[in-house]
């Protein structure tokens, strides 16, 4: 065979391959186009376009430039679909939830760091369903007594810390959230142990938070790199992963071991590990697999609940300091209803609609999980005449949805009144940001009621006891810490007691 003939055969073969792939693609897509996308480069596609900072703003800008609520990017063979409006998210992630409820597999986070054991990151399957079921059995919205009792016990410490040392309110917030969760989940309440776990949890969460930033590790683009030995040049990520995985193991195992010791010593207060262990015993005994589920659910409660609620609580202090009219109206509502005779309790919420409206506006105004947690499609989908391929990574741009001017006029203004009727009651027809902030479809956060309860009781108490004032310039959009969650960097605000009997009111709650 001559050289020319071999070249001709090769060209014909390549052409046939291209034609066959094109025919296969047309059969899958039924001739429908992909969502609009920025113009990419050959082979690598949009690899250089994928943002690594303020991604939510970039994707919103892409949507505006491309004239679409759903946008697409392809980077080295990975399909990314971003949903910039609630309508698209509801249809794709809720109506089509059977095909969009799985999670993408990140070799760094899920395998090398070992974080696919927690509920938010677990792929669809029996293990995920069993862990979620275990969580719901013990933290169901119809049984609020366990976590509400824990909040009542932890809140006085936060309030006392803010009263005694207002300049350190960020640390007080952190200890309040960590203390509440470790007590609720593991029965741990001693101050030194809470501080120990706060440090351990911060250390353990730092590696997966760093790995969650797009483009942080090449192994997520080229999974075969996970087989490269640690000593190989350029394989420093393997050493990071080994150390990070050990921290993750301690994050899950150490508080479980302490909880079991407390349980066997006869600690009388209920907490998740003890009640879940007792339920398993009464149902026929606890085996290693069931104990692993209890461990992973406990780790999920902390990893999913502390940083998100803490970020929202931190933004509360800033919001009150720059919107004094909101603060004053809330305090008027509290004073008229409570008459200075005590702090608000959970059963008071129906009588304090403006406080509830503040909580809703907090989770809308500064979204702490601006892109949610990524979903993955498990089959080809069609939305509004657009083709979404199987195995696409789908991200709900919660930041863009929360600042949608059509649903929330003047979206950058902190305005709790948007959720109220002219008579000052909650307006059931007003768009509720809870349906955005806690995710969509079968992956809707099962602990949303705990976060909302925490914010209501905490915001009520802080507003009743303190006045917040602005003392420095701060940009909440740009001065942010970014990882798995978004929160404010350090800022200062003035905090002074607004009632003479603040300490007495705190003690009455204790």
LINVENFEN-V920185 format. One record per backbone hydrogen bond with DSSP energy under -1.0 kcal/mol. CO is the residue of the C=O (numbers start at 1). NH is the residue of the N-H. Records with the same first field share a line. If there is no record, write none. Layout:
CO->NH ; NH
This chain:
2->6
3->7
4->8
5->9
6->10
7->11
8->12
9->13
10->14
11->15
12->16
13->17
14->18
15->19
16->20
17->21
18->22
19->23
20->24
21->25
22->26
23->27
24->28
25->29
26->30
29->32
33->387
36->72
41->45
42->44
44->47 ; 76
45->41
46->49 ; 50
54->58
55->59
56->60
57->61
58->62
59->63
60->64
61->65
62->66
63->67 ; 68
69->84
71->82
73->80
74->46
75->78
78->75
79->393
80->73
81->395
82->71
83->397
85->89
86->90
87->91
88->92
89->93
90->94 ; 95
91->96
94->97
96->99
99->378
102->376
106->110
107->112
108->113
109->115
115->118
118->122
125->129
126->130
127->131
128->132
129->133
130->134
131->135
132->136
133->137
134->138
135->139
140->143
144->148
145->149
146->150
147->151
148->152
149->153
150->154
151->155
154->158
155->159
156->160
157->161
158->162
159->163
160->164
161->165
165->168
166->169
168->172
169->173
170->174
171->175
172->176
173->177
174->178
175->179
176->180
177->181
178->182
179->183
180->184
181->185
182->186 ; 188
183->187
184->272
185->273
190->194
191->195
192->196
193->197
194->198
195->199
196->200
197->201
198->202
199->203
200->204
201->205
202->206
205->209
206->210
207->211
208->212
210->213
213->216
217->220
218->221 ; 222
222->225
223->226
224->227
225->228
229->232
232->235
235->238
236->240
237->241
238->242
239->243
240->244
241->245
242->246
243->247
244->248
245->249
246->250
247->251
248->252
249->253
250->254
253->257
254->258
255->259
256->260
257->261
258->262
259->263
260->264
261->265
262->267
263->266
271->275
272->276
273->277
274->278
275->279
276->280
277->281
278->282
279->283
280->285
281->284
287->291
288->292
289->293
290->294
291->295
292->296
293->297
294->298
295->299
296->300
297->301
298->302
299->303
300->304
301->305
302->306
305->309
306->310
307->311
308->312
309->313
310->314
311->315
312->316
313->317
314->318
315->319
316->320
317->321
318->322
319->323
323->327
324->328
325->329
326->330
327->331
328->332
329->333
330->334
331->335
332->336
333->337
334->338
335->339
338->341
345->348
346->349
348->351
349->352
352->356
353->357
354->358
355->359
356->360
357->361
358->362
359->363
360->364
361->365
362->366
368->486
369->372
370->399
375->394
377->391
381->388
383->386
386->383
388->381
389->392
392->377
393->81
394->375
395->83
396->398
397->401
398->402
399->403
401->404
404->408
410->413
415->418
416->419
417->420
419->427
421->424
425->421
427->430
432->435
433->436 ; 437
434->438
436->439
438->445
440->443
441->444
445->448
447->451
448->452
449->453
450->454
451->455
452->456
453->457
454->458
455->459
456->460
457->461
458->462
459->463
460->464
461->465
462->466
465->498
467->496
469->494
475->479
478->480
479->489
481->487
485->483
487->481
494->469
496->467
501->505
502->506
503->507
504->508
505->509
506->510
